[in-house]
Amino acid sequence: MKDLFTIALFWSTIRTATPLLLAAMGGLFSERSGVINIALEGMMLAGAFTAAAVTYAAGNPFAGLAAGMAAGLLIAAIHAVVSIRYRADQVVTGTAINILMFGMPAFLSGAFFLSSGSTPQIPREHLVPWLPIVIAFGLVPTIWYVLYKTPFGLRLRSVGENPEAADAAGVPVARMRYAGVLLSGVLAGLGGAYLSIGQSSLFTRNMTSGRGFIALAALIFGKWRPVQTMLACLLFGFTEAVSYQMQGVFKFSGEDIPVQFIQMVPYVLTIIVLAGFIGHSRPPRALGMPYQKER
Amino acid sequence: MTSKSILSLLALGLLALAGAACHNQSYAADDKSKIHVGIVFDIGGKDDRSFNAAAWAGVKCAESGKWPNGEPCGKAALNIVLRDIEPGNPTSIEPAMRAFAERGYDLIIGVGFAQAPIMEMVAKDYPNIHFAIVDGISELPNVASLIFKEHEGSYLVGMLAAETSKSGTIGFLGGMDIGLIHRFEKGYEEGAKSVNPNIRIIQNYVGVTDGAWNNPGKGKELSLAQIGKGADVIFTAAGNSGLGAFDAVEQAGKVNGRATHFVIGVDSNQNMVKPGFVLTSMVKRVDNAVYSIVEDVVNKKFQAGFHVYGLDKDGVGYSMDQFNKDLITPEMIKSAEEAKRKIIAGEIKVTDAMLK
């Protein structure tokens, strides 16, 4: 066990937690403003594909990061208009976006790279392995400050808790919700960009493999609060990283520990922690409820 | 139900249709005098630079006499009509096969072990259509099973890995944790141990669902963990996820112009993916197998049953080209060729992990 807890495990945890953290922080903005964001997965896919495609075409990862964030923003704009302006069911809209973004990269990569769902590999000197990590962890205190210490944060939280009261106090509910959803797109897009041009060196179809949903779980686990959510992402990243290190090495009375068991560990741990520590996780009160101004 | 939610459900339906439309090629132009071949890919998709890519290369060669990149493939074009489908998820495999069958295609090729049970269901309903399954087995009278002795090829690359390793530790990165991939691992292990009986092999699998083929981020993390434990050669059999291992060995860098850690590619020749870091590739000539089954149908010589491709038919092997000629010494090639001869002659028995 001693050689399990190494510096390598630490960095592996950080790298694994980074995309979750970025997406979860995005989800935080959206959900604290009262809009369910099940589309994090789709926004990450949009960011991942666009970042890889632009980095490959422009040879500049910073352009790629910016494009990834812009793609997330664009997808978030669809979600925002449909669920805020037209007050559609937020879960249905989010699901539709996820399905759309599952197919869109395959379609676009066919047009640009004569491929069906992946981009060419990007040379190593055009990758950004560190910047998104720094941004992700640097953002947590910033987001905490914005959410709890600024008028913007107060308004954002108020429209997620009680939009009628906020409206009566003169807070523009729709505008705050737009801000929340759009910010979530930018952050989830950045999280996706990290996957394709930070951690890996290309986009492959559906490469997020559920990380958007895990980020959502971390957000709920972290009670929709920035610091707790970061800790949740680190826990998810840590158990995942431990399974990377343990797999195929640690023996249990002479037998290999089955890979299925090791891959179960993060989820079992999550259930234990959820049952034991959280007890009661309360979502923003107006979450999922479209707001219509009384006439 | 409010009109808003009906509207959004409608939007959802439209989006799903838009997704499906990507695969909806025009059938109207089909020329019924030609042999029609439909191919249904695995979840990895035809651009995985590996297994599916090899199958795609085979049918493209049969269609046009050229590889997908436009270079001649050295075989004759067979005057066929070719259509392909890349299922987005496992549930769309069966409708894809049935769509080809309903249109009266002459040959339907399924790529990947997971399609075997689905193909059996479809093939029973269309006894007059020829089917071929790559990597899977079926005993129906109209299904050809194209199978490969991956363990034999893996044995040879295992030898090359053990001869290259300085640390005495090598790695194996599998995609989905299934019998077929264990076959690669077991052969690799036996080959490595034939060179160095004390060699240590770290094996990892990306996952247990079909998502395991498309997770390069996790593939890279697992490879970095293996490198951290001393592995200096990593054999991947993990589709797109394996590309993460290529990134990991590149990150480990070079000393005096020679890479310190190497990766061994799989299925297609992947030596050019990261030149200098790829020791060799365990090529599985899915392209040849697919081409010959198309050729059989065109020549009306289709035979159901098992078509087994081993070292004897060059169905598997290790790749040598300008990208890895400096990494593999003539002595290594000599010993690998010697082992190849013995395996074909039956003097070396490589364990087939799927027969256990």
Contacts between the chains, C-beta under 8 A, distances in Angstrom:
chain1	res1	chain2	res2	distance
A	6	B	228	7.1
A	8	B	224	7.1
A	8	B	225	6.8
A	8	B	228	4.3
A	12	B	221	5.7
A	12	B	224	6.8
A	12	B	225	6.7
A	15	B	221	6.8
A	16	B	221	6.5
A	19	B	217	7.8
A	82	B	8	6.9
A	82	B	11	7.5
A	86	B	4	6.7
A	86	B	7	7.5
A	87	B	4	5.6
A	88	B	4	5.4
A	88	B	5	7.0
A	88	B	7	6.6
A	88	B	8	3.8
A	88	B	11	7.7
A	89	B	4	7.1
A	89	B	5	4.9
A	89	B	8	5.3
A	92	B	5	6.8
A	92	B	8	4.6
A	92	B	9	6.3
A	92	B	12	5.9
A	93	B	8	5.8
A	93	B	11	7.7
A	95	B	12	6.8
A	96	B	8	7.3
A	96	B	11	6.0
A	96	B	12	4.3
A	96	B	15	4.9
A	99	B	12	7.4
A	99	B	15	5.8
A	99	B	16	6.0
A	99	B	19	6.3
A	100	B	15	4.9
A	100	B	18	7.4
A	100	B	19	7.0
A	102	B	19	7.1
A	102	B	88	6.3
A	103	B	18	7.4
A	103	B	19	3.7
A	103	B	22	6.0
A	103	B	88	6.7
A	106	B	22	6.6
A	106	B	45	7.5
A	106	B	86	7.3
A	106	B	88	7.8
A	107	B	22	5.1
A	109	B	47	7.8
A	110	B	22	7.8
A	115	B	47	4.2
A	116	B	45	5.3
A	116	B	46	5.7
A	116	B	47	5.3
A	116	B	86	5.5
A	117	B	45	4.9
A	117	B	47	6.3
A	117	B	86	7.3
A	118	B	45	7.2
A	118	B	47	4.8
A	118	B	48	7.5
A	118	B	49	8.0
A	118	B	240	6.9
A	121	B	243	7.0
A	121	B	273	6.8
A	124	B	247	7.5
A	124	B	250	5.7
A	124	B	251	7.3
A	195	B	217	5.5
A	199	B	216	8.0
A	199	B	217	4.5
A	199	B	220	6.4
A	199	B	221	7.9
A	200	B	216	4.2
A	200	B	217	5.2
A	200	B	220	6.2
A	200	B	243	7.2
A	200	B	244	6.0
A	200	B	247	6.3
A	201	B	216	7.8
A	201	B	243	7.4
A	201	B	247	5.1
A	202	B	216	6.9
A	202	B	243	6.5
A	204	B	48	7.6
A	204	B	214	5.1
A	204	B	216	6.0
A	204	B	240	4.1
A	204	B	243	7.5
A	205	B	45	5.6
A	205	B	214	6.0
A	205	B	240	8.0
A	206	B	211	7.2
A	206	B	214	5.6
A	207	B	214	5.9
A	207	B	215	6.7
A	207	B	216	6.5
A	207	B	217	7.0
A	207	B	240	7.7
A	209	B	211	4.5
A	209	B	214	6.6
A	209	B	215	5.0
A	209	B	218	7.7
A	210	B	211	7.3
A	241	B	221	7.1
A	244	B	204	7.4
A	244	B	218	7.6
A	244	B	221	5.0
A	244	B	222	5.2
A	244	B	225	4.6
A	245	B	225	5.1
A	245	B	228	7.8
A	247	B	204	4.8
A	247	B	205	7.2
A	247	B	222	7.1
A	247	B	225	7.9
A	248	B	202	5.2
A	248	B	203	4.4
A	248	B	204	5.1
A	249	B	202	6.1
A	249	B	229	6.6
A	259	B	177	5.1
A	259	B	204	7.7
A	259	B	205	4.8
A	259	B	208	7.1
A	260	B	177	7.1
A	260	B	208	5.7
A	263	B	207	6.7
A	263	B	208	6.6
A	290	B	4	7.9
